[in-house]
Amino acid sequence: MDISQLRAFAETARQGSFSAAAASLGLTQPGVSRQVKQIEQELGFVLIDREQRPISLTPAGEDFLACAETILKELDATIQRLANGQVTPRGTIVVAASTIPGEFFVPRILAKFSARYPRVQPNLVITDSAGVVERLLAREAEIGFLGAHIAYRRLRLIPFAEDEIVLVVPTGHPFAETGKITLADLGGQPIVEREGGSGTLGSLKRILAQRGVSLPEHRVAMVAGTSQAQLAAIEAGVGVGFVSGLALASRSASKLAGVEIEGVRLRRTLYLAHDRAPLLPIAQALVDLVIEQKQ
């Protein structure tokens, strides 16, 4: 039995349904139901009468709820007390970051963090933005850095940097000669895209949608897992693609060129994300550092 299972049970009891508890916790309904079932299996008795609508607690569930709420209240109070700076952060912190923040911002942030808190060991996991959210919701990471705004009630998002999305082509491409095209010029072009969970791809679609436009019909020539793989494919002539300006700046300017889309500026915000529940001192210290650096 773990804390996340206790929270799932207590929230289900408060909300009167698994679906409402799932929405409150930022989890799936089957996930919450499974966590409560695991507690019941471990204890050996039923806590929730599932035949009632709204669901109701059994007598054993009423007793167990009182115990669970006491444990959670004490735990949250302790976490809050620690977060108020009564201890020096130490230990390990898992940080999940999508590709662009993870390659171009987070290492510098963690270097400053380690200099300030030498007793803390940061573990950096690079994935896509969707993967960052999954790790935060599963409590497999304390802090996340996203390349797109992905809203979940359980997560707090803090803007910390900006990036430009650029259309990138090989230097020998006709688009490179003019340096500027219209969105319609991309019709029929082979495009190298990022995978579906990419913050770059998500931000691109959202920015275009906000302007009431979208990419014209085109052929997806390749799907790349990272920005560097995407740039390598573009350089090899597989197609053109929308890439972070930071990633483009890290490559040779003699082989790749950025092209402006007439009338469309593809500027996006990068975010730090964390659980809205009280953070451990280590995680709160990192959040404070990022906010301090941003100012």
Secondary structure, 3 states (H helix, E strand, C coil): CCHHHHHHHHHHHHHCCHHHHHHHHCCCHHHHHHHHHHHHHHHCCCCEECCCCCCEECHHHHHHHHHHHHHHHHHHHHHHHHHHHHCCCCEEEEEEEEHHHHHHCHHHHHHHHHHHCCCEEEEEEEECHHHHHHHHHCCCCCEEEECCCCCCCCEEEEEEEEEEEEEEEECCCHHHHHCEECHHHHCCCEEEEECCCCHHHHHHHHHHHHCCCCCCCCEEEEEECCHHHHHHHHHCCCCEEEEEHHHHHCCCCCCEEEEEECCCCCEEEEEEEEECCCCCHHHHHHHHHHHHHHC
